[in-house]
Amino acid sequence: MAKKNKIIPNITIIDIAHKGKSIGKDENGYVYLIEGTVPGDVVNAVYYKKRKGLRVAKVLEHVIYSERRTEAKCDHFGVCGGCKWQHFQYDSQLYFKEKQVRDAIERIAMLDGSKVESILPCDDIYYYRNKMEYSFCSKRWITEAEAESNAEITDKKALGFHRPGYFSKVVNIDTCHLQDDFGNQVRNFLHAFALEKEYSYYDYDTQRGLLRNVTLRNTSINEWMVSVIFRDREEEKIEELMSAVQQKFPEITSLYYVVNQKQNDTLYDQEYHLYHGVPKITEQLGDVKYNIGPKSFFQTNSLQAKKLYDVAVDMAGLDAEDLVYDLYTGLGSIALYIADQCKYVLGIEEIPQAIEDAKVNQELNGIENAGFYTGDVKDIFTADFIESNGRPDVVITDPPRAGMHETVIQTLLKLEAPKIVYISCNPATQARDIKMLSESYELVKVKPVDMFPQTQHIESVALLKLK
Ligand SMILES: C[S@@+](CC[C@H](N)C(=O)[O-])C[C@H]1O[C@@H](n2cnc3c(N)ncnc32)[C@H](O)[C@@H]1O
C-alpha cells in the first residue's frame, strides 16, 4: 500500500483526467492523479494527498517523455494555468477529447460508444478566442525561479491572469496566443501607461487600488470592444487613461469604462459608460448578424460556433413546417441561426438581458418567426406552456455544465418530441441526461466538436430520436 509523501517510481500516464490533469498507474497497479503530464509519459512522483478517494501525486522527474508531447508555444505556459494542454500535440488532444465523450457514453449513459463519431477539429488552434479578461494586481505572482534567485523584485505590479489556486496573485502576461494580437497590444499599452503614470493597481487582500480589470472582445469581422474597470471614481485619471487608449487605438469600435466598487468582479449589475464609439459590436455567423453589448454572452470561439451550430442543424434535419424549441437559448444565437429553416422557433433563457439581446438581434435580422421567453427552463417549459405554444417537432437543448434539471428531463419524456438535439460542454452530465432520456429515446449519434484547443474543454452534440 502506497504511503503519503512517498516517492513512487515509474508511474505510467495512461489517460487524461479533469482540469488538465492526467491519470497514472504505478508498478503495483495503484492509480494517481498527476498534473503537468500527458499520456505516454513515465514519471517518478511524490504521492502527497488523497482527494475524493483518488491519490494525488506531484512529478519529481520524468523517466520517459511521451511521444505525444510538443513544445509549448507560450512563455507563460505552466505558470498562468490558462491552456494546460499546450505541451500536448493537437492530434492527441483531439484523440483524448473524443475518447472522453465515448467513455462517458459507454460508462455513464451505458450505451454503445460506437455512436460517437470522429471529433470535428478546430482550424485555428491559437488566436481563436473572441473574449479575454485580464486583471490588474498590485502583487504579482513570483515564479519559483525568481524566488530562488534572491534578486530584489522591483516590478511588483501585474496585468494578466489569476494564478490558479492563488486568487490574490496575478501572473503578468506579455503575450497571450488565444486572441488576435491586437489584444496583446491594447493590454500591454494599458500596463505600460499605468506604470508610467504610477496609477495604483488593485490589491486583492485590502480591496484597494484604482485599476481592476480589462475585458477585450472582438468579432470575426474585426470589431473590437475594450472595457476598462476601475475601483474608484477618480475622474481625472479615468479621463487621462481612456483618452490615451482612444488616441493610441482609434480602430476600437466600442470603448467602455466601469467603476466597480463591489468586492467581487461581476459586472452584470454595474453601469458601463461608453467613452467612445458605438455601444455594440457586430458578429456574423452565416447570414445572421448579432449585436453584442458589453454584458452579452456569446460563444467565445465564433468560427467554431458556426460549425457547432451547423452540426446541430444537420442533426435536427429541419423541415420548413417544423416547430422548434431552443432551450437555454442565451441571446438566441441558435434560434436566430435556424429560423429561416423552420416554421417557428421558440427560445427560453433565464437571463433577462440575454433575452433583450435576442429580441434586438431578431429585429436586426428581420426575423419574424421566433419568440423568446425569460425564466428558468424547469419553470417555463411545462405542460401548460407546451399546450399553449404547440408540441415541437424538434427540441434543441444547450444547458450549462450542470446539464438539465430532472424536471426538464421528465417534461421532455412526457412531451415526446420526435427529435432532441442535445448540445453540451460537459460529456459527463450529457451522458447522465441521455441515460434518463433513453427510456423513450434512441441515441442516434454523438459528434464531439473542439471549440477550445490547448485546453481540456470539449463540446458535443447528440441526436436522440423517439423510439
Ligand atoms: C451553454 S449556454 C448556451 C447558450 C446558447 N445556446 C449559445 O449557443 O450561445 C447556456 C445558457 O443557459 C442559460 N441558463 C443556465 N441555466 C438556466 C436555466 N435553469 N434556465 C434557463 N436558462 C439557463 C445560461 O444563462 C446560458 O445562456
The ligand as a MOL file (V3000), in Angstrom:
LIG
                    3D

  0  0  0     0  0            999 V3000
M  V30 BEGIN CTAB
M  V30 COUNTS 27 29 0 0 0
M  V30 BEGIN ATOM
M  V30 1 C -24.1230 26.8470 -22.7320 0
M  V30 2 S -25.0150 28.3700 -22.7530 0 CHG=1
M  V30 3 C -25.8080 28.2130 -24.2980 0
M  V30 4 C -26.2340 29.4930 -24.9190 0
M  V30 5 C -26.6540 29.4450 -26.3680 0
M  V30 6 N -27.3610 28.2640 -26.7330 0
M  V30 7 C -25.4620 29.6790 -27.2830 0
M  V30 8 O -25.1320 28.8210 -28.0980 0
M  V30 9 O -24.8620 30.7500 -27.2070 0 CHG=-1
M  V30 10 C -26.2600 28.0180 -21.5770 0
M  V30 11 C -27.2700 29.1080 -21.3670 0
M  V30 12 O -28.2530 28.6420 -20.4530 0
M  V30 13 C -28.6120 29.6820 -19.5630 0
M  V30 14 N -29.1560 29.0160 -18.3680 0
M  V30 15 C -28.4700 28.3890 -17.3790 0
M  V30 16 N -29.3040 27.8040 -16.5200 0
M  V30 17 C -30.5660 28.0480 -16.9740 0
M  V30 18 C -31.8530 27.6890 -16.5180 0
M  V30 19 N -32.0110 26.9420 -15.4360 0
M  V30 20 N -32.9160 28.1110 -17.2220 0
M  V30 21 C -32.7570 28.8780 -18.3380 0
M  V30 22 N -31.5580 29.2450 -18.8220 0
M  V30 23 C -30.4730 28.8340 -18.1490 0
M  V30 24 C -27.3310 30.4590 -19.3800 0
M  V30 25 O -27.6000 31.7720 -18.9590 0
M  V30 26 C -26.7220 30.3790 -20.7800 0
M  V30 27 O -27.1420 31.4670 -21.5690 0
M  V30 END ATOM
M  V30 BEGIN BOND
M  V30 1 1 1 2
M  V30 2 1 2 3
M  V30 3 1 2 10
M  V30 4 1 3 4
M  V30 5 1 4 5
M  V30 6 1 5 6
M  V30 7 1 5 7
M  V30 8 2 7 8
M  V30 9 1 7 9
M  V30 10 1 10 11
M  V30 11 1 11 12
M  V30 12 1 11 26
M  V30 13 1 12 13
M  V30 14 1 13 14
M  V30 15 1 13 24
M  V30 16 1 14 15
M  V30 17 1 14 23
M  V30 18 2 15 16
M  V30 19 1 16 17
M  V30 20 1 17 18
M  V30 21 2 17 23
M  V30 22 1 18 19
M  V30 23 2 18 20
M  V30 24 1 20 21
M  V30 25 2 21 22
M  V30 26 1 22 23
M  V30 27 1 24 25
M  V30 28 1 24 26
M  V30 29 1 26 27
M  V30 END BOND
M  V30 END CTAB
M  END
